[in-house]
């Protein structure tokens, strides 16, 4: 298991992607839209999200955002989105 603290500017859109690890996130600042599978949700500071391993997902930053993601099992640190 590992954790990643990230900051991404408003307007950034990640590619649709997946990975074998489960991902749990907690938003510290800002807001973004996350699509997990076929479900889209707008999240803001204080919200959490969970992405099962192998499920396609995408992030669209509405505001400059800061979050912490926890991956299980441990995964390589990904390239920054913004």
C-alpha positions, -999 to 999 in steps of 0.1 A, spaced: 0 0 0 12 35 -7 -1 71 -6 3 99 -31 -3 136 -23 -12 155 -55 -20 190 -68 -36 196 -102 -46 228 -118 -82 237 -129 -90 226 -164 -68 195 -163 -85 163 -177 -68 130 -172 -70 103 -199 -95 75 -192 -73 49 -176 -74 19 -152 -49 0 -131 -50 -32 -111 -47 -15 -77 -77 -3 -57 -76 35 -52 -91 55 -23 -90 93 -24 -97 122 0 -100 157 -14 -82 184 7 -89 214 -16 -108 223 -47 -134 203 -67 -134 179 -96 -156 156 -116 -147 120 -115 -161 93 -138 -157 58 -124 -170 32 -148 -203 47 -161 -209 68 -130 -200 105 -130 -199 125 -97 -189 161 -87 -166 160 -56 -153 188 -34 -130 193 -4 -139 169 23 -153 142 0 -139 107 -6 -140 84 -35 -132 47 -41 -121 31 -74 -120 -7 -76 -90 -22 -94 -94 -26 -131 -123 -1 -135 -118 27 -161 -119 62 -146 -112 98 -155 -107 131 -136 -117 166 -147 -105 194 -125 -131 221 -120 -109 241 -96 -72 238 -86 -73 207 -65 -53 189 -39 -59 153 -27 -44 122 -12 -48 89 -29 -41 55 -13 -34 25 -35 -35 -11 -26 -14 -30 -33 15 -6 -37 18 8 -72 45 28 -90 41 66 -86 22 78 -117 32 108 -139 16 141 -128 -17 150 -146 -11 187 -148 
